[in-house]
Amino acid sequence: MHRCYFIPITDLNDRDLVPGWVASLARSAGMGEDTRTAVAAILAEVRRDGLTAVLAWTERLDGVRLDPSALRIPESALEAARLDLDRRQPELMAALRELIANVRRFAEGQRGCLRDLELPLPGGGTVGERWCALKAAGVYIPGGRAFYPSTLAMTVIPAQVAGVERIVGVTPPRPQPTLPGAWGVDPLVLACAAELGLTELYPFGGAQALGWLACGEPAVDLLAGPGNRFVAEAKRQLIGTCGIDALAGPTELLVIADSSADPAWLAEDLLAQAEHDPDAAAVLVSVDRGLLEVVAAELQTRVAASPRRNILEQSLAAHGRLVCAERDLAIALAQTWAPEHLELCVRDPEAWLPSLTTAGAVFIGSASAEAFGDYGAGPNHVLPTDRSARYSSPLGVATFLKRQSLLRLSPADAAAMAPWVQRLAEAEGLPHHGRSAALRAHHHH
């Protein structure tokens, strides 16, 4: 007799219960003291010994001995993987190209919206700011439970469109190389790198790879891309050495549905989320208890038949939720949780949209399944998790740019500003600031 995965339907009918409900979904993501200590030790060694330490830790943790004289995967190997994929699986290669084209189109649209600023001053000078591309970025392509060419595209393309000069990719190797000479890296990832024009790809991952990107010879300005708890903790410890895109925790989905939604669609959307990993959270909220009951039954049937049944059972048992709630409580719940993904499978999704500002990505209407976002309709799938969508944004072109402020004063502007600047500076006890301004005023006269 197999376990019953029927998720009980809970009622949420009191706004005061929302914070507790959200707290029940918190997942530690394993950021315990042991993870912190292990990562600190790895980073200290990489800071001291560079690539030697990276290779030692890769052998110890991944069981792969890399050749120090031939670390970077040659472009010929990337190109060979692309030609091979084109020959053996042309439909898959075409799908990959579709994803790349859509993500690039979206990123170019984002770049077009980021305008430089210039405001005139009365004396003829200007104040403003401009967007500048980072010089070097490191992108992490996860390779533990699965390989993700889609994530490679999602991280590399915005960096390319931003104008980053040097993009360095790292990805963990497999213990037994699947292809001769391909360093144990998945051929689909190699082919995707070639298709993107990413020329620097290294076959190591984990905290050691991030340490090398930030402190070693690439000395990147920013680390981007999701990973496991060791990767997230390494990024956290490297803040300040370089920038990071975000600290990615386990993935999460909130679906708000009404009686217009198809229960089979809803069940598959929840399973698509739950199949990522045992810590993933898949939540359905509806005012319609009958709908929730049908979805619960659908889940049971589909999990029993799934090739990923083991992960689905763990994830749904721990973090699956079916919640019966009125509209205003559904909104309060979404706004408090700030889920990474939010699907609106309701009759009039546009009417809900203005109230729902905290989710990382919103999928508007029943046709707009989250899977389309994951696989390249355009918007990025590297999104804020663990309630950080309250204050942070999806990965995008702006992630790889920074603003620089510009001040261009004419002598007349300097003369006009100097008296009040001098007064303020003296009031703050900084007389040389005042004199520095005043000299410009006297010079003008």
C-alpha positions as CSV (number, residue, x, y, z in Angstrom):
1,M,0.0,0.0,0.0
2,H,1.7,3.3,-1.1
3,R,1.6,6.4,1.0
4,C,-1.4,8.7,0.6
5,Y,-0.2,12.1,-0.7
6,F,-3.6,13.7,-0.3
7,I,-2.8,17.2,0.9
8,P,-5.4,18.3,3.5
9,I,-7.3,21.5,2.6
10,T,-6.9,24.2,5.1
11,D,-9.2,27.1,5.7
12,L,-7.7,30.6,6.0
13,N,-10.5,32.9,7.2
14,D,-8.6,35.3,9.5
15,R,-6.1,37.9,8.4
16,D,-4.2,37.6,11.7
17,L,-3.3,34.0,10.7
18,V,-1.5,35.0,7.5
19,P,1.9,35.7,9.0
20,G,1.9,32.3,10.8
21,W,0.8,30.6,7.6
22,V,3.7,32.3,5.7
23,A,6.2,31.3,8.5
24,S,5.1,27.7,8.1
25,L,6.5,27.7,4.5
26,A,9.9,29.0,5.5
27,R,12.6,26.5,4.4
28,S,16.0,26.8,6.0
29,A,17.7,25.9,2.7
30,G,20.3,24.2,4.9
31,M,22.1,27.5,5.8
32,G,23.3,26.1,9.1
33,E,26.5,26.7,10.9
34,D,28.0,23.6,9.3
35,T,27.5,25.0,5.8
36,R,28.9,28.3,6.8
37,T,32.0,26.7,8.3
38,A,32.6,24.4,5.4
39,V,32.3,27.2,2.9
40,A,34.5,29.6,4.9
41,A,37.3,26.9,4.9
42,I,37.0,26.3,1.1
43,L,37.1,30.1,0.3
44,A,40.1,30.6,2.6
45,E,42.0,27.9,0.8
46,V,41.0,29.2,-2.6
47,R,42.1,32.8,-1.6
48,R,45.5,31.4,-0.5
49,D,46.2,28.7,-3.2
50,G,44.0,29.7,-6.2
51,L,43.4,27.0,-8.8
52,T,45.4,24.4,-6.8
53,A,42.8,24.6,-4.1
54,V,39.9,24.5,-6.7
55,L,41.3,21.3,-8.2
56,A,41.8,19.7,-4.8
57,W,38.3,20.5,-3.6
58,T,36.8,19.4,-6.9
59,E,38.6,16.0,-6.6
60,R,37.5,15.7,-3.0
61,L,33.8,16.8,-3.4
62,D,33.0,15.8,-7.0
63,G,35.3,12.8,-7.3
64,V,36.8,14.3,-10.5
65,R,40.5,14.9,-11.1
66,L,41.0,17.7,-13.6
67,D,44.1,18.4,-15.6
68,P,45.5,21.7,-14.4
69,S,47.2,22.4,-17.8
70,A,43.9,22.1,-19.8
71,L,41.2,23.5,-17.5
72,R,39.2,25.8,-19.8
73,I,37.0,23.8,-22.1
74,P,38.3,24.6,-25.6
75,E,36.0,26.3,-28.0
76,S,36.5,23.4,-30.4
77,A,34.8,21.1,-27.8
78,L,31.9,23.5,-27.4
79,E,31.5,23.7,-31.2
80,A,31.7,19.9,-31.6
81,A,28.9,19.5,-29.0
82,R,26.7,22.0,-30.9
83,L,27.3,20.3,-34.3
84,D,26.6,16.9,-32.7
85,L,23.3,18.1,-31.2
86,D,22.3,19.8,-34.5
87,R,22.9,16.4,-36.2
88,R,21.4,14.0,-33.7
89,Q,18.5,16.1,-32.2
90,P,17.7,19.0,-34.6
91,E,14.3,19.6,-32.9
92,L,16.0,20.0,-29.5
93,M,18.6,22.4,-31.0
94,A,15.7,24.4,-32.6
95,A,14.0,24.6,-29.2
96,L,17.2,25.9,-27.6
97,R,17.5,28.5,-30.4
98,E,13.9,29.6,-29.8
99,L,14.6,30.1,-26.0
100,I,17.8,32.0,-26.8
101,A,16.1,34.3,-29.3
102,N,13.2,35.1,-27.0
103,V,15.4,35.8,-23.9
104,R,17.7,38.0,-26.1
105,R,14.7,40.0,-27.4
106,F,13.4,40.6,-23.9
107,A,16.8,41.6,-22.6
108,E,17.3,44.1,-25.5
109,G,13.9,45.6,-24.6
110,Q,15.1,46.0,-21.0
111,R,18.3,47.7,-22.1
112,G,16.2,50.1,-24.3
113,C,14.3,51.2,-21.2
114,L,17.4,52.1,-19.1
115,R,18.1,55.7,-20.2
116,D,20.9,57.9,-19.1
117,L,19.8,61.1,-17.3
118,E,20.9,64.7,-17.9
119,L,19.3,67.7,-16.1
120,P,20.3,71.2,-17.0
121,L,21.4,73.7,-14.4
122,P,20.6,77.5,-14.6
123,G,24.3,78.5,-15.3
124,G,24.7,76.1,-18.2
125,G,26.1,73.0,-16.4
126,T,24.3,69.7,-15.9
127,V,23.8,67.0,-13.4
128,G,23.0,63.4,-14.4
129,E,23.9,59.8,-14.4
130,R,24.8,57.1,-16.9
131,W,24.5,53.3,-17.0
132,C,27.9,51.5,-17.2
133,A,28.4,47.8,-17.9
134,L,30.4,45.8,-15.4
135,K,33.8,44.6,-16.8
136,A,33.6,41.0,-15.8
137,A,30.9,38.7,-14.6
138,G,30.9,35.1,-13.4
139,V,27.9,32.9,-14.1
140,Y,27.2,29.7,-12.2
141,I,25.4,26.8,-14.1
142,P,24.1,24.3,-11.6
143,G,24.9,20.6,-12.3
144,G,23.9,18.6,-9.2
145,R,20.5,17.1,-9.6
146,A,20.2,18.1,-13.2
147,F,21.9,20.2,-15.9
148,Y,20.3,23.4,-17.0
149,P,21.1,24.9,-20.4
150,S,18.1,27.1,-19.9
151,T,19.8,28.7,-16.9
152,L,23.0,29.2,-18.8
153,A,21.0,31.2,-21.4
154,M,19.1,33.2,-18.7
155,T,22.3,34.3,-17.0
156,V,24.6,34.9,-20.0
157,I,22.3,36.7,-22.4
158,P,21.5,39.7,-20.0
159,A,25.2,40.1,-19.4
160,Q,25.9,40.1,-23.1
161,V,23.2,42.6,-23.8
162,A,24.4,44.8,-20.9
163,G,27.8,44.9,-22.7
164,V,29.9,42.9,-20.1
165,E,33.4,42.5,-21.7
166,R,34.3,39.2,-20.0
167,I,31.8,36.5,-19.0
168,V,33.2,33.4,-17.3
169,G,31.0,30.3,-16.8
170,V,31.5,27.6,-14.3
171,T,29.6,24.3,-13.9
172,P,30.2,21.2,-11.8
173,P,31.6,18.1,-13.6
174,R,30.2,14.6,-13.5
175,P,32.4,11.9,-12.0
176,Q,32.3,9.8,-15.2
177,P,32.7,12.0,-18.3
178,T,29.7,11.3,-20.6
179,L,31.7,12.4,-23.6
180,P,35.4,11.9,-24.3
181,G,37.2,15.2,-23.8
182,A,34.1,17.0,-22.6
183,W,35.3,17.2,-19.0
184,G,32.2,15.5,-17.7
185,V,30.0,18.5,-18.5
186,D,26.6,17.8,-20.1
187,P,26.8,18.0,-23.9
188,L,23.6,20.1,-23.9
189,V,25.3,22.7,-21.7
190,L,28.3,22.7,-24.0
191,A,26.1,23.1,-27.1
192,C,24.2,25.9,-25.5
193,A,27.5,27.7,-24.6
194,A,28.6,27.5,-28.2
195,E,25.2,28.8,-29.5
196,L,25.4,31.7,-27.0
197,G,29.0,32.6,-28.0
198,L,30.2,32.0,-24.5
199,T,33.9,31.1,-24.9
200,E,35.0,30.8,-21.3
201,L,33.6,27.7,-19.6
202,Y,35.3,25.8,-16.8
203,P,34.3,22.3,-15.5
204,F,34.2,23.0,-11.8
205,G,31.5,24.1,-9.4
206,G,30.6,24.5,-5.8
207,A,32.0,27.1,-3.4
208,Q,35.5,26.6,-4.8
209,A,34.4,27.8,-8.3
210,L,32.8,31.0,-6.9
211,G,35.9,31.7,-4.7
212,W,38.1,31.4,-7.8
213,L,35.8,33.7,-9.9
214,A,35.8,36.4,-7.2
215,C,39.3,36.2,-5.8
216,G,41.3,34.5,-8.6
217,E,42.5,35.6,-12.0
218,P,39.1,36.5,-13.4
219,A,38.4,38.7,-10.3
220,V,34.8,39.2,-11.5
221,D,32.7,42.2,-10.6
222,L,29.5,40.1,-10.1
223,L,28.5,36.5,-9.5
224,A,25.2,35.4,-11.0
225,G,23.1,32.3,-11.2
226,P,21.4,29.9,-8.8
227,G,22.9,26.9,-7.0
228,N,22.7,24.7,-4.0
229,R,23.1,25.8,-0.3
230,F,26.9,25.7,-0.6
231,V,26.7,28.0,-3.7
232,A,24.3,30.3,-2.0
233,E,26.5,30.5,1.2
234,A,29.6,31.1,-0.9
235,K,27.9,34.0,-2.6
236,R,26.8,35.4,0.8
237,Q,30.4,35.2,2.1
238,L,31.8,36.9,-1.1
239,I,29.5,39.9,-0.9
240,G,31.8,42.9,-0.7
241,T,34.6,41.1,-2.6
242,C,32.3,41.4,-5.6
243,G,28.6,41.9,-6.3
244,I,26.1,39.1,-6.4
245,D,22.7,38.9,-8.2
246,A,20.8,37.3,-5.3
247,L,20.9,34.5,-2.7
248,A,18.7,31.8,-4.3
249,G,16.8,29.6,-2.0
250,P,14.4,26.7,-2.9
251,T,11.9,27.5,-5.6
252,E,8.2,28.3,-4.9
253,L,4.9,28.8,-6.6
254,L,1.6,30.3,-5.5
255,V,-1.5,29.7,-7.7
256,I,-4.6,31.7,-7.2
257,A,-7.6,30.0,-9.0
258,D,-11.3,30.2,-9.3
259,S,-14.0,27.8,-10.7
260,S,-13.0,28.8,-14.3
261,A,-9.6,27.0,-13.9
262,D,-9.0,23.4,-15.2
263,P,-8.1,21.2,-12.2
264,A,-5.8,19.0,-14.3
265,W,-3.9,22.1,-15.4
266,L,-3.6,23.3,-11.8
267,A,-2.4,19.9,-10.6
268,E,0.3,19.8,-13.3
269,D,1.4,23.3,-12.5
270,L,1.9,22.4,-8.8
271,L,3.8,19.2,-9.8
272,A,6.0,21.2,-12.2
273,Q,7.1,23.2,-9.2
274,A,7.3,20.3,-6.7
275,E,9.5,18.2,-9.0
276,H,12.4,20.7,-8.7
277,D,13.5,19.5,-5.3
278,P,12.2,18.2,-2.0
279,D,12.4,21.8,-0.6
280,A,10.3,23.3,-3.3
281,A,6.9,24.9,-2.3
282,A,3.8,24.5,-4.3
283,V,0.6,26.3,-3.0
284,L,-2.9,26.6,-4.5
285,V,-5.4,29.1,-3.0
286,S,-9.0,29.2,-4.1
287,V,-12.3,30.4,-2.6
288,D,-13.8,27.3,-4.3
289,R,-13.5,24.3,-2.0
290,G,-14.9,21.9,-4.6
291,L,-12.1,22.9,-7.0
292,L,-9.5,22.2,-4.3
293,E,-11.0,18.7,-3.7
294,V,-10.8,17.8,-7.4
295,V,-7.2,19.1,-7.6
296,A,-6.2,17.1,-4.5
297,A,-7.6,13.9,-6.2
298,E,-5.8,14.8,-9.5
299,L,-2.5,15.3,-7.6
300,Q,-2.9,11.8,-6.0
301,T,-3.4,10.1,-9.4
302,R,-0.6,12.0,-11.1
303,V,2.0,11.6,-8.3
304,A,1.4,7.8,-8.2
305,A,2.2,7.6,-12.0
306,S,5.1,10.0,-12.0
307,P,8.7,9.1,-12.8
308,R,9.6,11.8,-10.2
309,R,7.3,10.4,-7.6
310,N,9.9,10.2,-4.9
311,I,10.8,14.0,-5.0
312,L,7.1,14.9,-5.5
313,E,6.0,13.0,-2.4
314,Q,8.7,14.6,-0.3
315,S,8.1,18.2,-1.5
316,L,4.2,18.0,-1.4
317,A,4.2,16.4,2.0
318,A,6.5,19.1,3.5
319,H,5.5,22.2,1.5
320,G,2.4,21.5,-0.6
321,R,-0.6,23.5,0.5
322,L,-4.3,23.7,-0.6
323,V,-5.9,26.7,1.0
324,C,-9.5,27.8,0.9
325,A,-9.6,31.6,1.3
326,E,-11.7,34.6,0.1
327,R,-10.3,37.0,-2.4
328,D,-9.0,39.6,0.1
329,L,-7.2,36.9,2.2
330,A,-5.7,35.4,-1.0
331,I,-4.3,38.8,-1.8
332,A,-3.0,39.3,1.8
333,L,-1.4,35.9,1.7
334,A,0.3,36.6,-1.7
335,Q,1.5,40.1,-0.6
336,T,2.9,38.7,2.7
337,W,4.6,35.6,1.3
338,A,6.0,37.5,-1.8
339,P,6.3,34.2,-3.8
340,E,8.9,33.7,-6.5
341,H,6.2,32.7,-9.0
342,L,2.5,33.7,-8.9
343,E,-0.1,32.2,-11.3
344,L,-3.5,33.9,-11.7
345,C,-5.8,31.2,-13.1
346,V,-8.9,33.3,-12.6
347,R,-11.7,34.7,-14.8
348,D,-10.4,38.3,-14.8
349,P,-6.7,38.2,-13.9
350,E,-6.2,41.9,-14.9
351,A,-8.5,42.9,-12.1
352,W,-6.3,41.1,-9.5
353,L,-3.0,42.4,-10.9
354,P,-2.9,45.9,-9.3
355,S,-3.1,44.5,-5.8
356,L,-0.3,41.9,-6.3
357,T,3.0,43.8,-6.3
358,T,5.4,41.6,-4.3
359,A,5.7,38.4,-6.4
360,G,8.9,37.9,-8.4
361,A,7.1,36.9,-11.6
362,V,3.4,36.9,-12.4
363,F,1.7,34.6,-14.9
364,I,-1.5,36.2,-16.0
365,G,-4.4,34.0,-17.0
366,S,-4.7,30.2,-17.2
367,A,-2.8,29.9,-20.5
368,S,0.3,31.5,-19.0
369,A,1.7,28.5,-17.2
370,E,4.9,29.1,-15.3
371,A,6.7,26.5,-17.5
372,F,6.5,28.9,-20.4
373,G,8.5,31.4,-18.3
374,D,11.0,28.8,-17.2
375,Y,11.7,27.8,-20.8
376,G,12.1,31.1,-22.5
377,A,8.9,33.0,-23.4
378,G,11.2,36.0,-22.7
379,P,11.2,37.1,-19.0
380,N,14.1,35.7,-16.9
381,H,13.6,32.6,-14.8
382,V,16.3,33.5,-12.3
383,L,14.0,35.1,-9.7
384,P,14.0,36.3,-6.0
385,T,13.0,33.5,-3.5
386,D,12.5,33.2,0.2
387,R,10.4,36.5,0.5
388,S,13.2,38.6,-1.1
389,A,10.7,39.4,-3.9
390,R,9.4,42.0,-1.4
391,Y,12.5,44.2,-2.3
392,S,14.4,42.5,-5.2
393,S,13.9,41.9,-8.9
394,P,14.3,39.2,-11.4
395,L,17.8,38.8,-13.0
396,G,18.0,41.1,-16.0
397,V,20.2,43.5,-17.9
398,A,20.2,45.9,-15.0
399,T,21.9,43.2,-12.9
400,F,25.0,43.6,-15.0
401,L,25.0,47.4,-15.2
402,K,25.7,50.1,-12.6
403,R,24.8,53.7,-12.4
404,Q,27.5,56.4,-12.3
405,S,26.5,60.0,-11.3
406,L,27.8,62.9,-13.3
407,L,28.3,66.6,-12.2
408,R,29.3,69.2,-14.7
409,L,29.2,72.8,-13.2
410,S,29.8,76.0,-15.1
411,P,31.7,78.7,-13.3
412,A,28.4,80.5,-13.0
413,D,26.8,77.4,-11.3
414,A,29.7,77.1,-8.9
415,A,29.5,80.8,-7.9
416,A,25.7,80.6,-7.3
417,M,26.0,77.4,-5.2
418,A,29.1,78.3,-3.2
419,P,27.6,80.6,-0.5
420,W,24.9,78.1,0.7
421,V,27.2,75.1,0.3
422,Q,29.8,77.0,2.5
423,R,27.1,77.7,5.2
424,L,26.1,74.0,5.3
425,A,29.7,72.8,5.4
426,E,30.6,75.1,8.3
427,A,27.4,74.1,10.2
428,E,28.6,70.5,9.9
429,G,32.1,71.5,11.2
430,L,33.8,70.8,7.8
431,P,35.4,74.2,6.9
432,H,37.6,72.9,4.1
433,H,34.5,71.8,2.2
434,G,33.3,75.3,2.5
435,R,36.6,76.8,1.3
436,S,36.8,74.4,-1.6
437,A,33.4,75.7,-2.8
438,A,34.2,79.4,-2.0
439,L,37.4,79.3,-4.1
440,R,35.3,78.5,-7.2
441,A,33.1,81.5,-6.5
442,H,36.0,84.0,-6.1
443,H,37.6,82.7,-9.2
444,H,34.4,83.4,-11.2
445,H,34.2,86.9,-9.9
